[in-house]
Amino acid sequence: MQGVVLKKGKEVIFENRHLWIFSGAIASYPSCFQNGHIYPVYSVAGELLGSAYFNKGQSLAGRVVARGNEDPMQALFSRLDEAIALRDKLFEATTTNAYRLVNGEGDGVAGLVIDQYGEYLVVQSGSLGMDFLKEKIVEYLVSKKRWKGIFEKSVTSSRKEEKLPERVAILWGEDKEELEILENGFKFKVSWRKGQKTGFFLDQREMRSQVQTLSRGKRVLNVFSYSGGFSVYAMAGGAKGVDSLDISSQAIQWAKENQGLNGFVEGRFLEEDAFTFLAKDPLDYDMIILDPPAFAKKKQDLPQASKGYREINYQALSKMPKGSLLLTCSCSYHVGEELFQTLIFQAAKKAGRFVQVLSRHILAKDHPVNLFHPESHYLKSLFLYVS
């Protein structure tokens, strides 16, 4: 068989419509095997299960592209069509024109993320196999005649695991360093090159709306504020005052610009390390937002990451006034929901505070979780009442 053969019982991967094939599930590779290429996948009994691309040297060795006898490229383009059609149903461009167009495994397209910022796309390839498919994907996107430029910002942790270089480049169309987007009617500047992720945290859209709903008359501290998304929503919700804190001078500058874009002239900007600020300063705020970058980018980071989440939440909970609100988040995939809640429980216990969960994370609809691939779920949030 000129394909990859799975061990007995491992055909369940395809039966369960999962997208990852780990090295331990593989019985043999074809004699002419090349890393990054798509191969048919067979059961040990010789049944064709589907197609996947592979990188033999990795623990996560294969990612499924098609099932059964589907043509791999037709299957890929079909998934992309479905992803784009879903976003067309979810968003009205006059109010929101920035969203995740393709959410990797969540949309059944393993190793690929595409974010849309108005008339521009930012592509993230997370694997060698997707690098091989990138040219055909760009051709597909160009054929839709909907965008002016397609950029690549492939700087993910999964690339590091596969020992792939980072790639930041113009793939097609015109270059534009700074993009202006709309989200729920609010304006934001996005730098796809210099910004975090692909430029903006699209996955927090619903939680920003929650902040807007709950911020009237409150003094708000936005920690790890980045480009000020939560701050803008808090001001729009009628906050009495908003302090935006970030260690990056560039992030502070973006936050100032985004505040001005939306007509808000008040608010303080604090350029400081979050851990230092939380430990030394009084926290006389009615609402605190803790949305840090991922503390655990790989499994080995988990002990140190747990300590970090526990510490920042302890500092906030120990100093917040009675009757205040805390929105605390984790985008670390390796920190599951149960562990995250346990860390917050430990912080609250140490702080001696009675804490109630008002709500949990509200999933941004452009970040769907594949029911057959729950690993596509990574973001956790707890909105807490502190008394």
C-alpha positions as CSV (number, residue, x, y, z in Angstrom):
1,M,0.0,0.0,0.0
2,Q,1.5,3.4,-1.0
3,G,0.0,5.2,1.9
4,V,0.2,5.5,5.7
5,V,-1.1,2.5,7.6
6,L,-2.6,2.8,11.1
7,K,-2.3,0.3,13.8
8,K,-5.2,-2.0,14.7
9,G,-8.0,-0.1,16.4
10,K,-6.6,3.3,15.4
11,E,-9.2,3.6,12.6
12,V,-11.3,5.0,15.4
13,I,-9.6,8.4,14.7
14,F,-11.5,8.6,11.4
15,E,-14.7,7.0,12.8
16,N,-14.8,9.7,15.4
17,R,-14.0,12.4,12.8
18,H,-11.0,13.6,14.7
19,L,-8.3,15.5,12.8
20,W,-5.0,14.5,14.5
21,I,-3.0,11.4,14.0
22,F,-0.2,10.9,16.6
23,S,2.9,8.9,15.8
24,G,2.0,6.1,18.2
25,A,-1.1,5.3,16.0
26,I,1.0,4.7,12.9
27,A,2.1,1.2,11.8
28,S,4.0,2.2,8.7
29,Y,4.8,4.9,6.2
30,P,5.1,4.3,2.4
31,S,8.6,3.7,1.1
32,C,8.6,6.9,-1.0
33,F,7.5,9.1,2.0
34,Q,8.2,12.8,2.1
35,N,7.4,15.1,5.0
36,G,4.6,17.6,4.5
37,H,2.9,15.7,1.7
38,I,-0.6,14.3,1.6
39,Y,-1.0,10.5,1.7
40,P,-3.9,8.1,1.7
41,V,-4.5,6.6,5.1
42,Y,-5.4,2.9,5.5
43,S,-6.5,0.6,8.3
44,V,-4.4,-2.4,9.0
45,A,-7.0,-4.4,7.1
46,G,-6.5,-2.3,4.0
47,E,-9.6,-0.1,4.2
48,L,-9.1,3.4,2.8
49,L,-9.9,5.8,5.7
50,G,-9.1,9.1,4.2
51,S,-6.1,11.4,3.5
52,A,-3.8,13.4,5.7
53,Y,-0.5,15.3,5.5
54,F,2.3,14.1,7.7
55,N,5.5,15.2,9.4
56,K,7.2,12.0,10.4
57,G,9.5,13.4,13.1
58,Q,6.7,14.9,15.2
59,S,4.5,13.4,18.0
60,L,1.5,15.0,16.2
61,A,2.6,13.3,13.0
62,G,-0.5,13.7,10.8
63,R,-3.4,16.0,10.2
64,V,-6.5,14.8,8.4
65,V,-7.5,16.6,5.2
66,A,-10.2,14.3,3.8
67,R,-12.3,11.3,4.8
68,G,-13.0,8.2,2.8
69,N,-12.3,8.5,-0.9
70,E,-12.8,12.3,-1.0
71,D,-10.3,14.2,-3.1
72,P,-8.1,16.0,-0.6
73,M,-8.1,19.4,-2.4
74,Q,-11.8,19.3,-3.1
75,A,-12.4,18.4,0.6
76,L,-10.2,21.3,1.7
77,F,-11.9,23.8,-0.6
78,S,-15.3,22.6,0.6
79,R,-14.4,23.2,4.2
80,L,-13.2,26.7,3.3
81,D,-16.4,27.4,1.4
82,E,-18.4,26.3,4.5
83,A,-16.3,28.5,6.8
84,I,-16.8,31.6,4.7
85,A,-20.5,31.0,4.3
86,L,-20.9,30.7,8.0
87,R,-19.2,34.1,8.6
88,D,-21.4,35.7,6.0
89,K,-24.4,34.6,8.0
90,L,-23.0,35.7,11.3
91,F,-21.8,39.3,10.6
92,E,-23.0,42.5,8.9
93,A,-20.1,44.4,7.5
94,T,-21.6,47.8,8.3
95,T,-21.1,47.0,12.0
96,T,-18.4,44.2,12.2
97,N,-16.0,43.6,9.4
98,A,-13.2,41.9,11.4
99,Y,-13.5,38.2,12.4
100,R,-11.8,34.8,12.2
101,L,-12.7,33.6,8.7
102,V,-11.2,30.1,9.2
103,N,-10.7,28.7,12.7
104,G,-8.3,25.8,12.0
105,E,-9.6,22.5,13.5
106,G,-12.7,24.3,14.6
107,D,-13.7,24.6,10.9
108,G,-12.3,21.2,10.0
109,V,-9.1,22.7,8.4
110,A,-6.2,21.5,10.6
111,G,-3.2,23.8,10.8
112,L,-4.8,26.9,9.2
113,V,-6.1,30.1,10.6
114,I,-7.3,33.0,8.5
115,D,-8.4,36.3,10.1
116,Q,-10.3,39.0,8.1
117,Y,-9.7,42.7,8.8
118,G,-12.0,44.5,6.5
119,E,-10.7,44.0,2.9
120,Y,-7.5,42.2,4.0
121,L,-6.7,38.7,5.2
122,V,-4.0,37.5,7.5
123,V,-3.1,33.8,7.1
124,Q,-1.4,31.6,9.7
125,S,0.1,28.3,8.7
126,G,0.9,26.1,11.8
127,S,2.5,23.1,10.1
128,L,4.8,21.9,7.4
129,G,1.9,20.2,5.5
130,M,-0.1,23.5,5.5
131,D,3.0,25.3,4.2
132,F,2.8,23.0,1.2
133,L,-0.9,23.8,0.7
134,K,-0.6,27.5,1.2
135,E,-0.1,28.5,-2.5
136,K,-3.3,26.6,-3.5
137,I,-5.2,28.2,-0.6
138,V,-4.1,31.7,-1.7
139,E,-5.2,30.9,-5.3
140,Y,-8.6,29.8,-3.9
141,L,-8.9,33.0,-1.8
142,V,-8.0,35.3,-4.7
143,S,-10.6,33.6,-6.9
144,K,-13.3,34.8,-4.5
145,K,-12.4,38.4,-5.5
146,R,-13.4,39.8,-2.1
147,W,-10.1,41.1,-0.7
148,K,-7.5,43.6,-1.6
149,G,-4.5,41.9,0.1
150,I,-3.5,38.6,1.7
151,F,-0.8,38.6,4.3
152,E,1.0,35.8,6.1
153,K,1.9,35.9,9.8
154,S,2.9,32.4,10.7
155,V,4.6,32.7,14.1
156,T,2.7,30.0,16.1
157,S,4.1,27.7,18.8
158,S,3.1,24.7,16.6
159,R,5.6,25.9,14.0
160,K,8.4,26.0,16.6
161,E,7.5,22.4,17.6
162,E,8.0,21.4,13.9
163,K,11.2,23.5,13.8
164,L,9.7,25.7,11.0
165,P,10.9,29.3,10.6
166,E,8.6,32.2,11.3
167,R,7.1,33.8,8.2
168,V,5.8,37.3,7.9
169,A,5.1,38.3,4.3
170,I,2.7,39.7,1.6
171,L,1.2,36.7,-0.2
172,W,-0.9,38.6,-2.7
173,G,-2.3,42.1,-3.5
174,E,-1.4,45.4,-1.9
175,D,0.5,45.9,1.3
176,K,-1.1,47.9,4.1
177,E,0.8,48.3,7.4
178,E,-2.1,49.6,9.4
179,L,-5.7,48.5,9.0
180,E,-8.8,50.1,10.4
181,I,-11.6,47.8,11.4
182,L,-15.1,47.9,12.8
183,E,-16.3,45.7,15.7
184,N,-19.9,46.2,16.9
185,G,-19.7,49.7,15.5
186,F,-16.4,50.6,17.3
187,K,-13.3,51.5,15.3
188,F,-9.9,50.0,16.0
189,K,-6.5,50.3,14.3
190,V,-4.8,46.9,13.7
191,S,-1.1,46.4,12.9
192,W,-0.9,42.9,11.5
193,R,2.9,42.9,11.4
194,K,3.7,44.4,14.8
195,G,0.7,43.4,16.8
196,Q,0.1,40.2,18.8
197,K,-1.4,37.2,17.1
198,T,-2.6,38.5,13.7
199,G,-3.1,42.0,15.1
200,F,-6.3,41.9,17.3
201,F,-7.9,39.6,19.8
202,L,-11.0,38.7,17.8
203,D,-11.9,35.9,20.2
204,Q,-12.8,38.3,23.1
205,R,-15.5,40.1,21.1
206,E,-18.4,38.8,23.3
207,M,-16.6,39.4,26.5
208,R,-15.9,43.0,25.5
209,S,-19.7,43.4,25.0
210,Q,-20.2,41.9,28.5
211,V,-17.8,44.6,29.9
212,Q,-19.8,47.3,28.1
213,T,-23.0,46.0,29.6
214,L,-21.6,46.0,33.2
215,S,-19.3,49.0,33.3
216,R,-21.8,51.9,33.8
217,G,-20.6,54.2,36.6
218,K,-17.6,52.0,37.5
219,R,-13.9,52.7,37.8
220,V,-12.3,50.1,35.5
221,L,-8.7,48.8,35.4
222,N,-7.8,47.0,32.2
223,V,-4.7,44.9,32.9
224,F,-2.7,43.6,29.9
225,S,-4.7,46.1,28.0
226,Y,-2.8,45.7,24.6
227,S,-4.6,47.9,22.1
228,G,-7.4,48.9,24.5
229,G,-10.3,46.8,23.2
230,F,-11.9,46.3,26.7
231,S,-11.2,49.9,27.6
232,V,-13.1,51.3,24.6
233,Y,-16.1,49.0,25.4
234,A,-16.0,50.1,29.1
235,M,-16.0,53.7,28.1
236,A,-18.9,53.1,25.7
237,G,-20.8,51.4,28.6
238,G,-20.5,54.6,30.7
239,A,-17.6,53.8,33.0
240,K,-16.7,56.5,35.4
241,G,-13.0,56.1,34.6
242,V,-10.8,53.6,32.8
243,D,-7.1,52.9,33.4
244,S,-5.3,50.8,30.7
245,L,-2.1,49.1,31.8
246,D,0.4,47.3,29.6
247,I,4.2,46.9,29.7
248,S,4.5,47.7,26.0
249,S,4.9,51.3,25.0
250,Q,3.6,50.4,21.5
251,A,0.5,48.8,23.0
252,I,-0.2,51.9,25.1
253,Q,0.1,54.0,21.9
254,W,-2.4,51.8,20.1
255,A,-4.8,52.0,23.0
256,K,-4.6,55.8,23.0
257,E,-5.3,55.9,19.3
258,N,-8.2,53.5,19.5
259,Q,-9.7,55.5,22.4
260,G,-9.4,58.7,20.2
261,L,-10.9,56.9,17.2
262,N,-14.1,56.3,19.1
263,G,-14.3,59.8,20.5
264,F,-13.2,59.2,24.1
265,V,-10.8,61.7,25.5
266,E,-10.5,60.6,29.1
267,G,-8.7,57.7,30.7
268,R,-5.3,56.9,32.1
269,F,-2.6,54.9,30.5
270,L,-0.1,53.0,32.6
271,E,3.1,51.6,31.1
272,E,4.2,49.1,33.7
273,D,4.7,45.4,34.4
274,A,1.3,43.9,35.5
275,F,2.7,41.7,38.3
276,T,4.6,44.7,39.7
277,F,1.6,47.0,39.5
278,L,-0.8,44.5,41.1
279,A,1.6,43.7,43.9
280,K,2.4,47.3,44.9
281,D,-0.5,49.5,44.1
282,P,-3.9,49.9,45.8
283,L,-6.7,48.6,43.6
284,D,-9.6,50.9,44.2
285,Y,-11.6,49.8,41.2
286,D,-15.1,48.6,40.7
287,M,-14.1,46.3,37.8
288,I,-10.7,44.7,37.0
289,I,-10.0,42.9,33.7
290,L,-7.2,40.3,33.7
291,D,-6.7,39.1,30.1
292,P,-3.0,38.1,30.0
293,P,-1.1,36.5,27.1
294,A,-0.7,32.7,27.2
295,F,1.4,31.8,30.3
296,A,1.7,28.2,29.1
297,K,2.7,27.9,25.4
298,K,3.7,24.3,25.9
299,K,2.9,21.6,28.4
300,Q,6.2,22.0,30.2
301,D,5.2,25.6,31.1
302,L,2.2,24.4,33.1
303,P,3.7,24.6,36.7
304,Q,5.0,28.2,36.1
305,A,1.9,29.2,34.3
306,S,-0.3,28.0,37.1
307,K,1.8,30.0,39.6
308,G,1.3,33.1,37.4
309,Y,-2.4,32.8,37.1
310,R,-2.8,32.1,40.8
311,E,-0.6,35.1,41.7
312,I,-2.2,37.8,39.5
313,N,-5.7,36.8,40.6
314,Y,-4.7,36.7,44.3
315,Q,-3.3,40.2,44.1
316,A,-6.5,41.5,42.4
317,L,-8.8,39.6,44.8
318,S,-6.9,40.6,47.9
319,K,-7.2,44.3,47.2
320,M,-10.5,44.8,45.3
321,P,-13.3,46.6,47.1
322,K,-16.3,44.7,48.4
323,G,-19.0,44.5,45.7
324,S,-16.6,44.8,42.7
325,L,-16.3,42.7,39.5
326,L,-13.4,40.7,38.2
327,L,-13.2,39.4,34.6
328,T,-10.3,36.9,34.6
329,C,-9.2,35.0,31.5
330,S,-6.7,32.4,30.2
331,C,-5.9,31.7,26.6
332,S,-3.5,28.9,27.5
333,Y,-4.7,25.7,25.8
334,H,-2.8,23.6,28.4
335,V,-4.6,25.2,31.2
336,G,-8.0,23.6,31.0
337,E,-11.3,25.0,32.4
338,E,-11.2,22.9,35.5
339,L,-7.6,23.7,36.3
340,F,-8.3,27.4,35.7
341,Q,-11.2,27.5,38.0
342,T,-9.2,25.6,40.6
343,L,-6.4,28.3,40.4
344,I,-9.0,31.1,40.9
345,F,-10.5,29.2,43.8
346,Q,-7.0,28.9,45.4
347,A,-6.4,32.6,44.8
348,A,-9.8,33.6,46.4
349,K,-9.2,31.3,49.4
350,K,-5.7,32.8,50.0
351,A,-7.2,36.3,49.7
352,G,-10.0,35.4,52.1
353,R,-12.7,36.6,49.8
354,F,-16.2,35.3,49.0
355,V,-16.4,35.1,45.2
356,Q,-19.4,34.2,43.0
357,V,-19.3,33.2,39.3
358,L,-21.7,35.5,37.4
359,S,-20.9,34.1,34.0
360,R,-18.3,32.0,32.0
361,H,-16.7,32.7,28.7
362,I,-19.1,33.5,25.9
363,L,-17.7,32.0,22.7
364,A,-17.1,34.3,19.8
365,K,-19.2,32.8,17.0
366,D,-16.3,33.1,14.5
367,H,-14.3,30.8,16.7
368,P,-16.5,27.7,16.6
369,V,-15.4,24.5,18.5
370,N,-15.5,21.3,16.4
371,L,-17.6,18.9,18.4
372,F,-15.4,16.0,17.1
373,H,-12.2,17.9,17.9
374,P,-12.6,19.5,21.4
375,E,-8.9,20.5,21.4
376,S,-9.9,23.5,19.3
377,H,-11.3,25.0,22.6
378,Y,-8.7,27.1,24.4
379,L,-10.1,30.4,25.8
380,K,-11.5,30.5,29.3
381,S,-13.1,33.4,31.2
382,L,-14.8,33.9,34.5
383,F,-16.8,37.0,35.4
384,L,-16.8,37.1,39.2
385,Y,-18.5,39.1,41.9
386,V,-16.2,39.8,44.8
387,S,-17.6,40.4,48.3
